[in-house]
């Protein structure tokens, strides 16, 4: 569908609805959790264990920033690092039960 196919104002209405949804979602987060932290937990919940480099690419941050974020999430008990059974050189970031909730 092109921009010309939409009813007048539909784009503005969709944008406003998405903004309200994002605002409500952000307000429900614990006060000490960033949007990137919440998005990373949601990605792990949706896709399962991932490498730090994969998480960084999905979330649009640098690998060092994701490493720091994973360390903080790990210290909070929300994620843990596990070895990959198929490749012993790889470490995967996995949700804990607390992180899933």
Secondary structure, 3 states (H helix, E strand, C coil): CCHHHCCCCHHHHHHHHHHHHHHHHHHHCCCCCCHHHHHHHHHHHHHCCECHHHHHHHHCCCHHHHHHHHHHHHHCCCEEEEEECCEEEEEEEEECHHHHC
